[in-house]
């Protein structure tokens, strides 16, 4: 498994309230670049991990990569809370989204244990994998900001594996919930 924007976005889509792909991905990228407008082709390429996030204005889509590098992580977290989590994510699937993203992080061998993968709070991979409580807006925004720093094409081989079965996977649910008596 690989954590990239495409696999992150797939998790969000699978845990959303029947939101159109284009609408959800545009909502996410607008957290850092309000002028970005992903086309249907761009959305498909991102979800299939065959294209990277827009990195310059000349492409006509926006500049998500540079905007994310300069963004205030707390402002991005507030945006996620108001514009993505509350209106777009299914309240009953939010825990599953966190667990699925944690599974992506755990299985991604290209991420060093000391690497900061949750940018809002500055939490490393190793710390995230032992954490038991999360501020959902900080977590999702922080992971999104991390994914803007890594190539999206790395997830191409496994992007299709991020599906409903993966989200519902008892393997990682048991792994993360057992220490808490669930």
C-alpha positions in Angstrom: 0.0 0.0 0.0 1.0 3.6 -0.6 -0.2 6.8 0.9 -0.6 9.4 -1.9 -3.3 11.9 -2.8 -5.1 9.3 -4.9 -5.4 6.7 -2.2 -6.2 9.4 0.4 -9.0 10.7 -1.8 -10.3 7.2 -2.5 -10.7 6.7 1.3 -12.6 10.0 1.6 -14.9 9.1 -1.3 -15.7 5.7 0.1 -16.5 7.3 3.5 -18.6 10.1 2.0 -22.3 10.6 1.7 -22.7 9.8 -2.0 -20.7 12.9 -3.1 -19.7 13.2 -6.7 -16.0 12.5 -7.2 -15.3 15.8 -8.9 -17.1 17.8 -6.2 -15.2 16.1 -3.3 -11.8 16.4 -4.9 -12.4 20.0 -5.8 -13.5 20.7 -2.2 -10.3 19.1 -0.9 -7.9 21.0 -3.2 -9.7 24.3 -2.7 -8.6 24.1 1.0 -5.2 25.4 -0.2 -6.0 26.8 -3.7 -9.4 28.3 -3.9 -8.9 29.0 -7.7 -8.2 25.4 -8.5 -10.9 23.7 -10.6 -10.2 20.0 -11.4 -11.7 18.7 -14.6 -13.3 15.3 -14.8 -10.2 14.0 -16.5 -7.9 15.4 -13.8 -10.1 13.8 -11.1 -9.9 10.4 -12.8 -6.2 10.7 -13.2 -5.7 11.6 -9.6 -7.9 8.8 -8.3 -6.1 6.2 -10.5 -2.8 7.7 -9.4 -1.6 8.2 -13.0 -1.2 12.0 -12.6 0.2 14.3 -9.9 -1.6 17.1 -8.2 -1.5 20.4 -10.2 1.8 22.1 -9.6 1.7 25.2 -11.7 -0.8 27.7 -13.0 0.1 27.1 -16.7 -1.9 23.9 -16.6 -5.2 25.8 -16.2 -6.1 23.7 -13.2 -4.4 25.6 -10.4 -1.3 25.2 -8.2 -2.2 22.9 -5.4 1.4 21.8 -4.6 2.9 25.3 -4.2 -0.2 26.6 -2.4 -0.2 23.7 0.1 3.5 24.3 0.9 2.6 27.9 1.8 -0.7 27.2 3.5 -1.4 27.7 7.2 -2.1 24.2 8.4 -4.6 25.4 11.0 -6.6 27.2 8.4 -6.6 24.1 6.2 -7.9 22.1 9.2 -10.7 24.6 9.8 -11.6 24.4 6.2 -11.8 20.6 6.4 -14.0 20.8 9.4 -16.5 23.2 7.8 -16.4 22.3 4.1 -15.5 18.6 4.0 -16.1 16.7 7.2 -19.5 18.1 8.3 -21.2 18.4 4.9 -19.5 15.6 2.9 -18.3 12.7 5.1 -20.7 10.1 6.4 -20.8 10.5 10.2 -20.9 6.7 10.6 -17.8 6.2 8.4 -15.5 8.8 9.9 -13.7 6.3 12.2 -13.3 4.0 9.2 -11.7 6.8 7.3 -9.1 7.3 10.0 -8.4 3.6 10.3 -8.1 3.1 6.6 -5.7 6.0 6.3 -3.7 4.7 9.3 -3.5 1.3 7.4 -2.2 3.0 4.3 0.4 4.8 6.4 1.4 1.5 8.3 1.8 -0.4 5.1 3.7 2.3 3.2 7.3 1.1 3.6 8.5 4.2 1.7 7.6 6.4 4.7 10.2 6.5 7.4 9.0 6.1 11.0 10.3 9.5 11.9 8.7 11.3 8.9 6.0 13.8 9.7 2.9 12.6 8.0 0.3 14.6 9.8 1.4 18.2 9.1 -1.2 20.1 11.2 0.1 18.7 14.5 3.5 17.7 13.2 3.0 14.0 14.1 5.3 11.3 12.8 4.4 8.0 11.2 5.4 6.1 14.3 3.5 8.4 16.7 0.4 8.3 14.6 0.4 4.5 14.6 0.3 4.4 18.4 -2.1 7.3 18.9 -5.6 6.4 20.1 -7.5 9.7 19.7 -7.6 12.1 16.8 -8.9 15.5 16.0 -10.5 14.5 12.7 -10.1 17.9 11.0 -6.5 18.1 12.0 -5.8 14.5 11.0 -7.4 14.7 7.5 -6.0 18.2 6.7 -2.6 17.1 8.0 -2.6 13.9 5.9 -3.8 15.9 2.8 -0.9 18.4 3.3 1.5 15.5 3.5 0.2 14.0 0.3 0.8 17.2 -1.6 4.5 16.7 -0.9 4.8 13.2 -2.4 4.2 12.0 -5.9 0.8 10.7 -6.6 1.9 8.1 -9.2 3.5 5.9 -6.5 0.0 4.7 -5.7 -0.9 3.6 -9.2 -0.2 -0.1 -8.6 -2.5 -0.4 -5.6 -5.1 2.4 -6.1 -7.8 -0.1 -7.1 -7.2 -2.0 -3.9 -8.5 1.0 -1.9 -12.1 -0.1 -2.1 -15.1 -0.9 0.2 -13.5 -4.2 1.2 -10.3 -2.4 2.2 -12.3 0.2 4.2 -14.3 -2.6 6.0 -11.2 -4.8 6.4 -11.3 -6.6 9.7 -7.5 -7.0 9.6 -6.7 -3.4 10.4 -9.9 -2.8 12.4 -8.9 -5.5 14.8 -5.3 -4.4 14.8 -6.2 -0.9 15.9 -9.2 -1.6 18.1 -7.9 -4.5 20.2 -5.6 -2.4 22.4 -8.7 -0.3 23.3 -10.8 -3.3 24.4 -13.1 -3.2 21.3 
